[in-house]
Amino acid sequence: MVRFQALPKVTIICYIISVLIIGFVLAEQFGEWDLFSRKVKIGILVSAAIIGVFGSIVSIAKQLAGYLKRNKPSAKD
């Protein structure tokens, strides 16, 4: 059976930052504020995606480390 673990704080913080950045860019576009050029908006959105993926990688790495620690093969020499 699959056990769900709490997400690491780093992952949650990365997700929140990513959502806030994307929300700001969407609000800027919806409000027609024209604060950023198109290239800058794309760069900001790519940065937000990278931050979100980094949070996911941290979570996966932590879960994998715990799994490998629990299922460590014993040396029988």
PDB file of N, H, CA, C and O in Angstrom:
ATOM      1  N   MET A   1       0.841  -1.178   0.000  1.00  0.00           N
ATOM      2  CA  MET A   1       0.000   0.000   0.000  1.00  0.00           C
ATOM      3  C   MET A   1       0.889   1.246   0.000  1.00  0.00           C
ATOM      4  O   MET A   1       1.934   1.278   0.649  1.00  0.00           O
ATOM      5  N   VAL A   2       0.468   2.237  -0.715  1.00  0.00           N
ATOM      6  H   VAL A   2      -0.381   2.211  -1.242  1.00  0.00           H
ATOM      7  CA  VAL A   2       1.256   3.462  -0.837  1.00  0.00           C
ATOM      8  C   VAL A   2       1.057   4.323   0.406  1.00  0.00           C
ATOM      9  O   VAL A   2      -0.068   4.579   0.837  1.00  0.00           O
ATOM     10  N   ARG A   3       2.176   4.758   0.965  1.00  0.00           N
ATOM     11  H   ARG A   3       3.090   4.550   0.615  1.00  0.00           H
ATOM     12  CA  ARG A   3       2.121   5.663   2.122  1.00  0.00           C
ATOM     13  C   ARG A   3       2.482   7.057   1.653  1.00  0.00           C
ATOM     14  O   ARG A   3       3.478   7.248   0.954  1.00  0.00           O
ATOM     15  N   PHE A   4       1.687   8.014   2.031  1.00  0.00           N
ATOM     16  H   PHE A   4       0.878   7.859   2.599  1.00  0.00           H
ATOM     17  CA  PHE A   4       1.959   9.393   1.670  1.00  0.00           C
ATOM     18  C   PHE A   4       2.712  10.061   2.802  1.00  0.00           C
ATOM     19  O   PHE A   4       2.371   9.899   3.974  1.00  0.00           O
ATOM     20  N   GLN A   5       3.739  10.811   2.440  1.00  0.00           N
ATOM     21  H   GLN A   5       4.015  10.942   1.488  1.00  0.00           H
ATOM     22  CA  GLN A   5       4.542  11.526   3.416  1.00  0.00           C
ATOM     23  C   GLN A   5       4.291  13.011   3.258  1.00  0.00           C
ATOM     24  O   GLN A   5       3.884  13.483   2.196  1.00  0.00           O
ATOM     25  N   ALA A   6       4.541  13.739   4.332  1.00  0.00           N
ATOM     26  H   ALA A   6       4.872  13.356   5.195  1.00  0.00           H
ATOM     27  CA  ALA A   6       4.417  15.193   4.265  1.00  0.00           C
ATOM     28  C   ALA A   6       5.507  15.736   3.339  1.00  0.00           C
ATOM     29  O   ALA A   6       6.618  15.206   3.295  1.00  0.00           O
ATOM     30  N   LEU A   7       5.177  16.791   2.607  1.00  0.00           N
ATOM     31  H   LEU A   7       4.275  17.221   2.643  1.00  0.00           H
ATOM     32  CA  LEU A   7       6.161  17.398   1.712  1.00  0.00           C
ATOM     33  C   LEU A   7       7.197  18.166   2.523  1.00  0.00           C
ATOM     34  O   LEU A   7       6.869  18.755   3.553  1.00  0.00           O
ATOM     35  N   PRO A   8       8.443  18.164   2.063  1.00  0.00           N
ATOM     36  CA  PRO A   8       9.463  18.965   2.737  1.00  0.00           C
ATOM     37  C   PRO A   8       9.118  20.460   2.647  1.00  0.00           C
ATOM     38  O   PRO A   8       8.455  20.901   1.708  1.00  0.00           O
ATOM     39  N   LYS A   9       9.577  21.217   3.632  1.00  0.00           N
ATOM     40  H   LYS A   9      10.115  20.859   4.394  1.00  0.00           H
ATOM     41  CA  LYS A   9       9.299  22.652   3.662  1.00  0.00           C
ATOM     42  C   LYS A   9       9.858  23.359   2.436  1.00  0.00           C
ATOM     43  O   LYS A   9       9.248  24.302   1.932  1.00  0.00           O
ATOM     44  N   VAL A  10      11.014  22.911   1.952  1.00  0.00           N
ATOM     45  H   VAL A  10      11.509  22.145   2.361  1.00  0.00           H
ATOM     46  CA  VAL A  10      11.621  23.524   0.767  1.00  0.00           C
ATOM     47  C   VAL A  10      10.690  23.375  -0.430  1.00  0.00           C
ATOM     48  O   VAL A  10      10.540  24.309  -1.218  1.00  0.00           O
ATOM     49  N   THR A  11      10.072  22.223  -0.572  1.00  0.00           N
ATOM     50  H   THR A  11      10.194  21.464   0.068  1.00  0.00           H
ATOM     51  CA  THR A  11       9.162  21.976  -1.688  1.00  0.00           C
ATOM     52  C   THR A  11       7.944  22.891  -1.613  1.00  0.00           C
ATOM     53  O   THR A  11       7.539  23.480  -2.614  1.00  0.00           O
ATOM     54  N   ILE A  12       7.374  23.003  -0.436  1.00  0.00           N
ATOM     55  H   ILE A  12       7.703  22.524   0.378  1.00  0.00           H
ATOM     56  CA  ILE A  12       6.196  23.860  -0.257  1.00  0.00           C
ATOM     57  C   ILE A  12       6.546  25.314  -0.545  1.00  0.00           C
ATOM     58  O   ILE A  12       5.779  26.019  -1.201  1.00  0.00           O
ATOM     59  N   ILE A  13       7.692  25.765  -0.062  1.00  0.00           N
ATOM     60  H   ILE A  13       8.316  25.193   0.471  1.00  0.00           H
ATOM     61  CA  ILE A  13       8.116  27.146  -0.298  1.00  0.00           C
ATOM     62  C   ILE A  13       8.343  27.384  -1.789  1.00  0.00           C
ATOM     63  O   ILE A  13       7.948  28.426  -2.314  1.00  0.00           O
ATOM     64  N   CYS A  14       8.973  26.434  -2.475  1.00  0.00           N
ATOM     65  H   CYS A  14       9.294  25.588  -2.049  1.00  0.00           H
ATOM     66  CA  CYS A  14       9.195  26.572  -3.922  1.00  0.00           C
ATOM     67  C   CYS A  14       7.875  26.647  -4.672  1.00  0.00           C
ATOM     68  O   CYS A  14       7.726  27.454  -5.589  1.00  0.00           O
ATOM     69  N   TYR A  15       6.918  25.812  -4.290  1.00  0.00           N
ATOM     70  H   TYR A  15       7.039  25.156  -3.545  1.00  0.00           H
ATOM     71  CA  TYR A  15       5.617  25.837  -4.941  1.00  0.00           C
ATOM     72  C   TYR A  15       4.907  27.168  -4.717  1.00  0.00           C
ATOM     73  O   TYR A  15       4.316  27.719  -5.645  1.00  0.00           O
ATOM     74  N   ILE A  16       4.962  27.686  -3.496  1.00  0.00           N
ATOM     75  H   ILE A  16       5.443  27.238  -2.742  1.00  0.00           H
ATOM     76  CA  ILE A  16       4.306  28.960  -3.191  1.00  0.00           C
ATOM     77  C   ILE A  16       4.942  30.094  -3.979  1.00  0.00           C
ATOM     78  O   ILE A  16       4.239  30.929  -4.547  1.00  0.00           O
ATOM     79  N   ILE A  17       6.275  30.127  -4.015  1.00  0.00           N
ATOM     80  H   ILE A  17       6.846  29.448  -3.553  1.00  0.00           H
ATOM     81  CA  ILE A  17       6.966  31.173  -4.782  1.00  0.00           C
ATOM     82  C   ILE A  17       6.594  31.085  -6.257  1.00  0.00           C
ATOM     83  O   ILE A  17       6.333  32.102  -6.899  1.00  0.00           O
ATOM     84  N   SER A  18       6.568  29.877  -6.787  1.00  0.00           N
ATOM     85  H   SER A  18       6.780  29.051  -6.266  1.00  0.00           H
ATOM     86  CA  SER A  18       6.234  29.682  -8.195  1.00  0.00           C
ATOM     87  C   SER A  18       4.818  30.153  -8.494  1.00  0.00           C
ATOM     88  O   SER A  18       4.597  30.841  -9.490  1.00  0.00           O
ATOM     89  N   VAL A  19       3.865  29.801  -7.657  1.00  0.00           N
ATOM     90  H   VAL A  19       4.045  29.242  -6.847  1.00  0.00           H
ATOM     91  CA  VAL A  19       2.472  30.212  -7.866  1.00  0.00           C
ATOM     92  C   VAL A  19       2.332  31.729  -7.749  1.00  0.00           C
ATOM     93  O   VAL A  19       1.588  32.340  -8.516  1.00  0.00           O
ATOM     94  N   LEU A  20       3.032  32.339  -6.804  1.00  0.00           N
ATOM     95  H   LEU A  20       3.637  31.843  -6.180  1.00  0.00           H
ATOM     96  CA  LEU A  20       2.969  33.796  -6.666  1.00  0.00           C
ATOM     97  C   LEU A  20       3.540  34.506  -7.888  1.00  0.00           C
ATOM     98  O   LEU A  20       2.972  35.492  -8.356  1.00  0.00           O
ATOM     99  N   ILE A  21       4.653  34.011  -8.401  1.00  0.00           N
ATOM    100  H   ILE A  21       5.114  33.209  -8.021  1.00  0.00           H
ATOM    101  CA  ILE A  21       5.248  34.619  -9.592  1.00  0.00           C
ATOM    102  C   ILE A  21       4.316  34.496 -10.786  1.00  0.00           C
ATOM    103  O   ILE A  21       4.095  35.469 -11.507  1.00  0.00           O
ATOM    104  N   ILE A  22       3.766  33.297 -10.999  1.00  0.00           N
ATOM    105  H   ILE A  22       3.945  32.507 -10.413  1.00  0.00           H
ATOM    106  CA  ILE A  22       2.847  33.093 -12.117  1.00  0.00           C
ATOM    107  C   ILE A  22       1.605  33.962 -11.941  1.00  0.00           C
ATOM    108  O   ILE A  22       1.123  34.555 -12.907  1.00  0.00           O
ATOM    109  N   GLY A  23       1.089  34.042 -10.726  1.00  0.00           N
ATOM    110  H   GLY A  23       1.481  33.561  -9.942  1.00  0.00           H
ATOM    111  CA  GLY A  23      -0.071  34.889 -10.456  1.00  0.00           C
ATOM    112  C   GLY A  23       0.204  36.355 -10.734  1.00  0.00           C
ATOM    113  O   GLY A  23      -0.655  37.062 -11.262  1.00  0.00           O
ATOM    114  N   PHE A  24       1.399  36.814 -10.381  1.00  0.00           N
ATOM    115  H   PHE A  24       2.097  36.240  -9.953  1.00  0.00           H
ATOM    116  CA  PHE A  24       1.749  38.210 -10.643  1.00  0.00           C
ATOM    117  C   PHE A  24       1.815  38.491 -12.138  1.00  0.00           C
ATOM    118  O   PHE A  24       1.330  39.524 -12.598  1.00  0.00           O
ATOM    119  N   VAL A  25       2.409  37.584 -12.891  1.00  0.00           N
ATOM    120  H   VAL A  25       2.803  36.745 -12.517  1.00  0.00           H
ATOM    121  CA  VAL A  25       2.499  37.769 -14.339  1.00  0.00           C
ATOM    122  C   VAL A  25       1.107  37.745 -14.971  1.00  0.00           C
ATOM    123  O   VAL A  25       0.820  38.546 -15.860  1.00  0.00           O
ATOM    124  N   LEU A  26       0.244  36.838 -14.525  1.00  0.00           N
ATOM    125  H   LEU A  26       0.477  36.187 -13.803  1.00  0.00           H
ATOM    126  CA  LEU A  26      -1.115  36.797 -15.060  1.00  0.00           C
ATOM    127  C   LEU A  26      -1.899  38.058 -14.679  1.00  0.00           C
ATOM    128  O   LEU A  26      -2.663  38.578 -15.492  1.00  0.00           O
ATOM    129  N   ALA A  27      -1.717  38.547 -13.455  1.00  0.00           N
ATOM    130  H   ALA A  27      -1.097  38.124 -12.795  1.00  0.00           H
ATOM    131  CA  ALA A  27      -2.383  39.783 -13.042  1.00  0.00           C
ATOM    132  C   ALA A  27      -1.882  40.966 -13.859  1.00  0.00           C
ATOM    133  O   ALA A  27      -2.656  41.850 -14.226  1.00  0.00           O
ATOM    134  N   GLU A  28      -0.591  40.977 -14.140  1.00  0.00           N
ATOM    135  H   GLU A  28       0.038  40.259 -13.841  1.00  0.00           H
ATOM    136  CA  GLU A  28      -0.016  42.048 -14.948  1.00  0.00           C
ATOM    137  C   GLU A  28      -0.595  42.023 -16.350  1.00  0.00           C
ATOM    138  O   GLU A  28      -0.865  43.074 -16.932  1.00  0.00           O
ATOM    139  N   GLN A  29      -0.787  40.828 -16.895  1.00  0.00           N
ATOM    140  H   GLN A  29      -0.567  39.975 -16.422  1.00  0.00           H
ATOM    141  CA  GLN A  29      -1.344  40.715 -18.242  1.00  0.00           C
ATOM    142  C   GLN A  29      -2.834  41.050 -18.239  1.00  0.00           C
ATOM    143  O   GLN A  29      -3.316  41.729 -19.146  1.00  0.00           O
ATOM    144  N   PHE A  30      -3.562  40.582 -17.232  1.00  0.00           N
ATOM    145  H   PHE A  30      -3.170  40.030 -16.496  1.00  0.00           H
ATOM    146  CA  PHE A  30      -5.000  40.824 -17.162  1.00  0.00           C
ATOM    147  C   PHE A  30      -5.293  42.309 -16.922  1.00  0.00           C
ATOM    148  O   PHE A  30      -6.225  42.873 -17.494  1.00  0.00           O
ATOM    149  N   GLY A  31      -4.480  42.925 -16.068  1.00  0.00           N
ATOM    150  H   GLY A  31      -3.723  42.467 -15.603  1.00  0.00           H
ATOM    151  CA  GLY A  31      -4.681  44.331 -15.765  1.00  0.00           C
ATOM    152  C   GLY A  31      -4.150  45.277 -16.814  1.00  0.00           C
ATOM    153  O   GLY A  31      -4.351  46.489 -16.725  1.00  0.00           O
ATOM    154  N   GLU A  32      -3.470  44.730 -17.811  1.00  0.00           N
ATOM    155  H   GLU A  32      -3.307  43.746 -17.882  1.00  0.00           H
ATOM    156  CA  GLU A  32      -2.879  45.525 -18.887  1.00  0.00           C
ATOM    157  C   GLU A  32      -1.988  46.644 -18.341  1.00  0.00           C
ATOM    158  O   GLU A  32      -2.074  47.791 -18.780  1.00  0.00           O
ATOM    159  N   TRP A  33      -1.143  46.296 -17.388  1.00  0.00           N
ATOM    160  H   TRP A  33      -1.074  45.364 -17.031  1.00  0.00           H
ATOM    161  CA  TRP A  33      -0.257  47.285 -16.768  1.00  0.00           C
ATOM    162  C   TRP A  33       0.948  47.594 -17.650  1.00  0.00           C
ATOM    163  O   TRP A  33       1.521  48.678 -17.546  1.00  0.00           O
ATOM    164  N   ASP A  34       1.336  46.676 -18.504  1.00  0.00           N
ATOM    165  H   ASP A  34       0.871  45.795 -18.589  1.00  0.00           H
ATOM    166  CA  ASP A  34       2.494  46.833 -19.390  1.00  0.00           C
ATOM    167  C   ASP A  34       3.773  47.151 -18.614  1.00  0.00           C
ATOM    168  O   ASP A  34       4.515  48.068 -18.965  1.00  0.00           O
ATOM    169  N   LEU A  35       4.015  46.380 -17.560  1.00  0.00           N
ATOM    170  H   LEU A  35       3.412  45.635 -17.275  1.00  0.00           H
ATOM    171  CA  LEU A  35       5.240  46.563 -16.780  1.00  0.00           C
ATOM    172  C   LEU A  35       6.429  45.887 -17.436  1.00  0.00           C
ATOM    173  O   LEU A  35       7.557  46.370 -17.343  1.00  0.00           O
ATOM    174  N   PHE A  36       6.174  44.765 -18.100  1.00  0.00           N
ATOM    175  H   PHE A  36       5.257  44.372 -18.175  1.00  0.00           H
ATOM    176  CA  PHE A  36       7.253  43.976 -18.669  1.00  0.00           C
ATOM    177  C   PHE A  36       7.023  43.763 -20.159  1.00  0.00           C
ATOM    178  O   PHE A  36       5.889  43.744 -20.638  1.00  0.00           O
ATOM    179  N   SER A  37       8.129  43.603 -20.875  1.00  0.00           N
ATOM    180  H   SER A  37       9.050  43.618 -20.486  1.00  0.00           H
ATOM    181  CA  SER A  37       8.017  43.232 -22.283  1.00  0.00           C
ATOM    182  C   SER A  37       7.682  41.747 -22.385  1.00  0.00           C
ATOM    183  O   SER A  37       7.696  41.029 -21.385  1.00  0.00           O
ATOM    184  N   ARG A  38       7.386  41.299 -23.580  1.00  0.00           N
ATOM    185  H   ARG A  38       7.374  41.881 -24.393  1.00  0.00           H
ATOM    186  CA  ARG A  38       7.018  39.904 -23.780  1.00  0.00           C
ATOM    187  C   ARG A  38       8.161  38.967 -23.426  1.00  0.00           C
ATOM    188  O   ARG A  38       7.933  37.922 -22.815  1.00  0.00           O
ATOM    189  N   LYS A  39       9.390  39.321 -23.800  1.00  0.00           N
ATOM    190  H   LYS A  39       9.575  40.169 -24.297  1.00  0.00           H
ATOM    191  CA  LYS A  39      10.543  38.469 -23.503  1.00  0.00           C
ATOM    192  C   LYS A  39      10.775  38.362 -21.999  1.00  0.00           C
ATOM    193  O   LYS A  39      11.136  37.296 -21.500  1.00  0.00           O
ATOM    194  N   VAL A  40      10.573  39.449 -21.286  1.00  0.00           N
ATOM    195  H   VAL A  40      10.280  40.315 -21.692  1.00  0.00           H
ATOM    196  CA  VAL A  40      10.766  39.429 -19.835  1.00  0.00           C
ATOM    197  C   VAL A  40       9.695  38.556 -19.173  1.00  0.00           C
ATOM    198  O   VAL A  40       9.995  37.809 -18.242  1.00  0.00           O
ATOM    199  N   LYS A  41       8.464  38.645 -19.643  1.00  0.00           N
ATOM    200  H   LYS A  41       8.220  39.252 -20.399  1.00  0.00           H
ATOM    201  CA  LYS A  41       7.389  37.802 -19.098  1.00  0.00           C
ATOM    202  C   LYS A  41       7.714  36.326 -19.296  1.00  0.00           C
ATOM    203  O   LYS A  41       7.540  35.514 -18.387  1.00  0.00           O
ATOM    204  N   ILE A  42       8.186  35.990 -20.488  1.00  0.00           N
ATOM    205  H   ILE A  42       8.327  36.649 -21.226  1.00  0.00           H
ATOM    206  CA  ILE A  42       8.537  34.587 -20.758  1.00  0.00           C
ATOM    207  C   ILE A  42       9.671  34.151 -19.846  1.00  0.00           C
ATOM    208  O   ILE A  42       9.645  33.043 -19.310  1.00  0.00           O
ATOM    209  N   GLY A  43      10.662  35.009 -19.664  1.00  0.00           N
ATOM    210  H   GLY A  43      10.683  35.909 -20.099  1.00  0.00           H
ATOM    211  CA  GLY A  43      11.771  34.679 -18.765  1.00  0.00           C
ATOM    212  C   GLY A  43      11.315  34.488 -17.335  1.00  0.00           C
ATOM    213  O   GLY A  43      11.791  33.586 -16.645  1.00  0.00           O
ATOM    214  N   ILE A  44      10.395  35.331 -16.880  1.00  0.00           N
ATOM    215  H   ILE A  44      10.008  36.064 -17.440  1.00  0.00           H
ATOM    216  CA  ILE A  44       9.868  35.206 -15.514  1.00  0.00           C
ATOM    217  C   ILE A  44       9.087  33.910 -15.364  1.00  0.00           C
ATOM    218  O   ILE A  44       9.230  33.217 -14.357  1.00  0.00           O
ATOM    219  N   LEU A  45       8.263  33.572 -16.354  1.00  0.00           N
ATOM    220  H   LEU A  45       8.148  34.136 -17.172  1.00  0.00           H
ATOM    221  CA  LEU A  45       7.483  32.331 -16.281  1.00  0.00           C
ATOM    222  C   LEU A  45       8.383  31.098 -16.331  1.00  0.00           C
ATOM    223  O   LEU A  45       8.113  30.109 -15.650  1.00  0.00           O
ATOM    224  N   VAL A  46       9.440  31.147 -17.126  1.00  0.00           N
ATOM    225  H   VAL A  46       9.659  31.951 -17.680  1.00  0.00           H
ATOM    226  CA  VAL A  46      10.388  30.028 -17.168  1.00  0.00           C
ATOM    227  C   VAL A  46      11.081  29.891 -15.815  1.00  0.00           C
ATOM    228  O   VAL A  46      11.286  28.777 -15.333  1.00  0.00           O
ATOM    229  N   SER A  47      11.440  31.013 -15.205  1.00  0.00           N
ATOM    230  H   SER A  47      11.273  31.918 -15.597  1.00  0.00           H
ATOM    231  CA  SER A  47      12.063  30.979 -13.874  1.00  0.00           C
ATOM    232  C   SER A  47      11.114  30.369 -12.846  1.00  0.00           C
ATOM    233  O   SER A  47      11.536  29.580 -12.001  1.00  0.00           O
ATOM    234  N   ALA A  48       9.833  30.731 -12.916  1.00  0.00           N
ATOM    235  H   ALA A  48       9.490  31.372 -13.603  1.00  0.00           H
ATOM    236  CA  ALA A  48       8.850  30.160 -11.995  1.00  0.00           C
ATOM    237  C   ALA A  48       8.726  28.655 -12.200  1.00  0.00           C
ATOM    238  O   ALA A  48       8.598  27.904 -11.233  1.00  0.00           O
ATOM    239  N   ALA A  49       8.764  28.214 -13.449  1.00  0.00           N
ATOM    240  H   ALA A  49       8.868  28.825 -14.234  1.00  0.00           H
ATOM    241  CA  ALA A  49       8.699  26.776 -13.719  1.00  0.00           C
ATOM    242  C   ALA A  49       9.925  26.055 -13.175  1.00  0.00           C
ATOM    243  O   ALA A  49       9.811  24.961 -12.623  1.00  0.00           O
ATOM    244  N   ILE A  50      11.091  26.664 -13.329  1.00  0.00           N
ATOM    245  H   ILE A  50      11.183  27.553 -13.778  1.00  0.00           H
ATOM    246  CA  ILE A  50      12.323  26.056 -12.811  1.00  0.00           C
ATOM    247  C   ILE A  50      12.270  25.954 -11.291  1.00  0.00           C
ATOM    248  O   ILE A  50      12.690  24.943 -10.727  1.00  0.00           O
ATOM    249  N   ILE A  51      11.763  26.982 -10.624  1.00  0.00           N
ATOM    250  H   ILE A  51      11.422  27.802 -11.083  1.00  0.00           H
ATOM    251  CA  ILE A  51      11.639  26.946  -9.163  1.00  0.00           C
ATOM    252  C   ILE A  51      10.697  25.823  -8.741  1.00  0.00           C
ATOM    253  O   ILE A  51      10.988  25.097  -7.791  1.00  0.00           O
ATOM    254  N   GLY A  52       9.572  25.674  -9.437  1.00  0.00           N
ATOM    255  H   GLY A  52       9.336  26.264 -10.209  1.00  0.00           H
ATOM    256  CA  GLY A  52       8.625  24.598  -9.121  1.00  0.00           C
ATOM    257  C   GLY A  52       9.220  23.219  -9.345  1.00  0.00           C
ATOM    258  O   GLY A  52       9.019  22.319  -8.531  1.00  0.00           O
ATOM    259  N   VAL A  53       9.947  23.044 -10.436  1.00  0.00           N
ATOM    260  H   VAL A  53      10.110  23.776 -11.098  1.00  0.00           H
ATOM    261  CA  VAL A  53      10.581  21.754 -10.715  1.00  0.00           C
ATOM    262  C   VAL A  53      11.657  21.447  -9.680  1.00  0.00           C
ATOM    263  O   VAL A  53      11.816  20.297  -9.271  1.00  0.00           O
ATOM    264  N   PHE A  54      12.400  22.478  -9.253  1.00  0.00           N
ATOM    265  H   PHE A  54      12.270  23.412  -9.586  1.00  0.00           H
ATOM    266  CA  PHE A  54      13.404  22.269  -8.208  1.00  0.00           C
ATOM    267  C   PHE A  54      12.747  21.756  -6.931  1.00  0.00           C
ATOM    268  O   PHE A  54      13.266  20.847  -6.284  1.00  0.00           O
ATOM    269  N   GLY A  55      11.610  22.336  -6.571  1.00  0.00           N
ATOM    270  H   GLY A  55      11.188  23.074  -7.096  1.00  0.00           H
ATOM    271  CA  GLY A  55      10.888  21.857  -5.386  1.00  0.00           C
ATOM    272  C   GLY A  55      10.473  20.408  -5.527  1.00  0.00           C
ATOM    273  O   GLY A  55      10.552  19.644  -4.565  1.00  0.00           O
ATOM    274  N   SER A  56      10.029  20.018  -6.716  1.00  0.00           N
ATOM    275  H   SER A  56       9.965  20.639  -7.498  1.00  0.00           H
ATOM    276  CA  SER A  56       9.637  18.629  -6.951  1.00  0.00           C
ATOM    277  C   SER A  56      10.842  17.691  -6.850  1.00  0.00           C
ATOM    278  O   SER A  56      10.747  16.603  -6.282  1.00  0.00           O
ATOM    279  N   ILE A  57      11.970  18.122  -7.406  1.00  0.00           N
ATOM    280  H   ILE A  57      12.047  19.005  -7.868  1.00  0.00           H
ATOM    281  CA  ILE A  57      13.179  17.289  -7.357  1.00  0.00           C
ATOM    282  C   ILE A  57      13.643  17.089  -5.922  1.00  0.00           C
ATOM    283  O   ILE A  57      14.070  15.995  -5.554  1.00  0.00           O
ATOM    284  N   VAL A  58      13.562  18.139  -5.109  1.00  0.00           N
ATOM    285  H   VAL A  58      13.216  19.028  -5.407  1.00  0.00           H
ATOM    286  CA  VAL A  58      13.941  18.014  -3.691  1.00  0.00           C
ATOM    287  C   VAL A  58      13.050  16.984  -3.006  1.00  0.00           C
ATOM    288  O   VAL A  58      13.540  16.142  -2.253  1.00  0.00           O
ATOM    289  N   SER A  59      11.760  17.047  -3.260  1.00  0.00           N
ATOM    290  H   SER A  59      11.362  17.731  -3.872  1.00  0.00           H
ATOM    291  CA  SER A  59      10.829  16.105  -2.653  1.00  0.00           C
ATOM    292  C   SER A  59      11.111  14.677  -3.097  1.00  0.00           C
ATOM    293  O   SER A  59      11.136  13.764  -2.272  1.00  0.00           O
ATOM    294  N   ILE A  60      11.325  14.479  -4.398  1.00  0.00           N
ATOM    295  H   ILE A  60      11.305  15.221  -5.068  1.00  0.00           H
ATOM    296  CA  ILE A  60      11.606  13.140  -4.920  1.00  0.00           C
ATOM    297  C   ILE A  60      12.911  12.600  -4.354  1.00  0.00           C
ATOM    298  O   ILE A  60      12.990  11.428  -3.983  1.00  0.00           O
ATOM    299  N   ALA A  61      13.938  13.447  -4.284  1.00  0.00           N
ATOM    300  H   ALA A  61      13.874  14.399  -4.585  1.00  0.00           H
ATOM    301  CA  ALA A  61      15.229  13.011  -3.758  1.00  0.00           C
ATOM    302  C   ALA A  61      15.125  12.606  -2.290  1.00  0.00           C
ATOM    303  O   ALA A  61      15.736  11.624  -1.867  1.00  0.00           O
ATOM    304  N   LYS A  62      14.360  13.356  -1.523  1.00  0.00           N
ATOM    305  H   LYS A  62      13.863  14.153  -1.866  1.00  0.00           H
ATOM    306  CA  LYS A  62      14.213  13.031  -0.105  1.00  0.00           C
ATOM    307  C   LYS A  62      13.462  11.709   0.076  1.00  0.00           C
ATOM    308  O   LYS A  62      13.837  10.888   0.913  1.00  0.00           O
ATOM    309  N   GLN A  63      12.406  11.508  -0.707  1.00  0.00           N
ATOM    310  H   GLN A  63      12.102  12.175  -1.387  1.00  0.00           H
ATOM    311  CA  GLN A  63      11.674  10.254  -0.611  1.00  0.00           C
ATOM    312  C   GLN A  63      12.517   9.076  -1.081  1.00  0.00           C
ATOM    313  O   GLN A  63      12.463   8.000  -0.484  1.00  0.00           O
ATOM    314  N   LEU A  64      13.292   9.264  -2.138  1.00  0.00           N
ATOM    315  H   LEU A  64      13.336  10.138  -2.623  1.00  0.00           H
ATOM    316  CA  LEU A  64      14.152   8.195  -2.640  1.00  0.00           C
ATOM    317  C   LEU A  64      15.236   7.849  -1.630  1.00  0.00           C
ATOM    318  O   LEU A  64      15.553   6.675  -1.441  1.00  0.00           O
ATOM    319  N   ALA A  65      15.806   8.852  -0.982  1.00  0.00           N
ATOM    320  H   ALA A  65      15.549   9.806  -1.135  1.00  0.00           H
ATOM    321  CA  ALA A  65      16.830   8.589   0.038  1.00  0.00           C
ATOM    322  C   ALA A  65      16.248   7.792   1.201  1.00  0.00           C
ATOM    323  O   ALA A  65      16.892   6.874   1.709  1.00  0.00           O
ATOM    324  N   GLY A  66      15.042   8.136   1.623  1.00  0.00           N
ATOM    325  H   GLY A  66      14.519   8.882   1.212  1.00  0.00           H
ATOM    326  CA  GLY A  66      14.394   7.376   2.693  1.00  0.00           C
ATOM    327  C   GLY A  66      14.084   5.956   2.281  1.00  0.00           C
ATOM    328  O   GLY A  66      14.236   5.025   3.071  1.00  0.00           O
ATOM    329  N   TYR A  67      13.644   5.785   1.035  1.00  0.00           N
ATOM    330  H   TYR A  67      13.521   6.541   0.392  1.00  0.00           H
ATOM    331  CA  TYR A  67      13.336   4.447   0.534  1.00  0.00           C
ATOM    332  C   TYR A  67      14.597   3.594   0.464  1.00  0.00           C
ATOM    333  O   TYR A  67      14.590   2.432   0.870  1.00  0.00           O
ATOM    334  N   LEU A  68      15.674   4.170  -0.050  1.00  0.00           N
ATOM    335  H   LEU A  68      15.680   5.114  -0.380  1.00  0.00           H
ATOM    336  CA  LEU A  68      16.919   3.409  -0.160  1.00  0.00           C
ATOM    337  C   LEU A  68      17.508   3.088   1.206  1.00  0.00           C
ATOM    338  O   LEU A  68      18.131   2.041   1.383  1.00  0.00           O
ATOM    339  N   LYS A  69      17.317   3.974   2.164  1.00  0.00           N
ATOM    340  H   LYS A  69      16.811   4.825   2.020  1.00  0.00           H
ATOM    341  CA  LYS A  69      17.834   3.722   3.515  1.00  0.00           C
ATOM    342  C   LYS A  69      17.077   2.565   4.169  1.00  0.00           C
ATOM    343  O   LYS A  69      17.675   1.740   4.859  1.00  0.00           O
ATOM    344  N   ARG A  70      15.758   2.505   3.951  1.00  0.00           N
ATOM    345  H   ARG A  70      15.271   3.175   3.390  1.00  0.00           H
ATOM    346  CA  ARG A  70      14.951   1.428   4.548  1.00  0.00           C
ATOM    347  C   ARG A  70      15.217   0.091   3.879  1.00  0.00           C
ATOM    348  O   ARG A  70      15.226  -0.942   4.548  1.00  0.00           O
ATOM    349  N   ASN A  71      15.432   0.093   2.583  1.00  0.00           N
ATOM    350  H   ASN A  71      15.425   0.932   2.039  1.00  0.00           H
ATOM    351  CA  ASN A  71      15.593  -1.145   1.822  1.00  0.00           C
ATOM    352  C   ASN A  71      17.035  -1.430   1.469  1.00  0.00           C
ATOM    353  O   ASN A  71      17.323  -1.984   0.408  1.00  0.00           O
ATOM    354  N   LYS A  72      17.929  -1.059   2.338  1.00  0.00           N
ATOM    355  H   LYS A  72      17.695  -0.608   3.200  1.00  0.00           H
ATOM    356  CA  LYS A  72      19.362  -1.270   2.097  1.00  0.00           C
ATOM    357  C   LYS A  72      19.649  -2.772   2.186  1.00  0.00           C
ATOM    358  O   LYS A  72      19.306  -3.409   3.181  1.00  0.00           O
ATOM    359  N   PRO A  73      20.273  -3.336   1.153  1.00  0.00           N
ATOM    360  CA  PRO A  73      20.601  -4.769   1.197  1.00  0.00           C
ATOM    361  C   PRO A  73      21.707  -5.016   2.218  1.00  0.00           C
ATOM    362  O   PRO A  73      22.656  -4.241   2.336  1.00  0.00           O
ATOM    363  N   SER A  74      21.560  -6.108   2.946  1.00  0.00           N
ATOM    364  H   SER A  74      20.789  -6.738   2.850  1.00  0.00           H
ATOM    365  CA  SER A  74      22.578  -6.440   3.947  1.00  0.00           C
ATOM    366  C   SER A  74      23.710  -7.223   3.288  1.00  0.00           C
ATOM    367  O   SER A  74      23.483  -8.075   2.428  1.00  0.00           O
ATOM    368  N   ALA A  75      24.918  -6.917   3.707  1.00  0.00           N
ATOM    369  H   ALA A  75      25.102  -6.225   4.405  1.00  0.00           H
ATOM    370  CA  ALA A  75      26.106  -7.603   3.163  1.00  0.00           C
ATOM    371  C   ALA A  75      26.304  -8.894   3.955  1.00  0.00           C
ATOM    372  O   ALA A  75      26.463  -8.859   5.175  1.00  0.00           O
ATOM    373  N   LYS A  76      26.295 -10.030   3.260  1.00  0.00           N
ATOM    374  H   LYS A  76      26.166 -10.058   2.269  1.00  0.00           H
ATOM    375  CA  LYS A  76      26.460 -11.340   3.926  1.00  0.00           C
ATOM    376  C   LYS A  76      27.756 -11.975   3.452  1.00  0.00           C
ATOM    377  O   LYS A  76      27.742 -12.967   2.722  1.00  0.00           O
ATOM    378  N   ASP A  77      28.872 -11.401   3.868  1.00  0.00           N
ATOM    379  H   ASP A  77      28.883 -10.595   4.461  1.00  0.00           H
ATOM    380  CA  ASP A  77      30.175 -11.944   3.489  1.00  0.00           C
ATOM    381  C   ASP A  77      30.812 -12.676   4.625  1.00  0.00           C
ATOM    382  O   ASP A  77      31.917 -13.199   4.480  1.00  0.00           O
TER     383      ASP A  77
END
